[in-house]
Every structure is written in structure tokens, then in C-alpha cells.
């Protein structure tokens, strides 16, 4: 399994959409910025067939430092989540 970097992804988008690398990178950066902003506002971003980005609240909990064995308190936080859509799941099968 190979890891695809941002630069490789930009190059693939540029080729696929017949764009310059600069335009493809600008579009990708804009997409990431918009999704991030919407998640910060508590909104859900749905791309039909691909998937949905949303946030989830995680409760505070106790954890253990694996190095020292010391108990630590992990604070409550909001985390981003992605749920794959049916078309993406079927394509990856």
C-alpha cells in the first residue's frame, strides 16, 4: 500500500481535470479550508456518494501514561469524523 502525498494528489487532480498544478492546488486548499470552517461552525459537509464530514463530541475520560503508568485526565473535546458513502464503499470493495 502506497501513501499518496498532497503534491501527488495535486498532480493527479491537475491531470484529471485538465488544470495547471497551481490551480489544482488552489482548489484543493480552498476545499480543505471550506470543510474546516464548516466543521468549526458545527455543520456537516455531505458529498453525496463520496461521504460526509462531521464533528463528534468526546467525553472527558481517564487515561494512563504508558511510560510511567501514571493516571491522567483526558479533557472533553470535539473531533472531526468522516463517514464513507455507499458509492465509495462499493468502489473500494
Secondary structure, DSSP 4 states (H G I P E B T S, - for coil): --PPPHHHHHHHHHHHHT--HHHHHHHHHHHHHHHHHHHHTT--EEETTTEEEEEEEE--EEEE-TTT--EEEEPPEEEEEEEE-HHHHHHH-
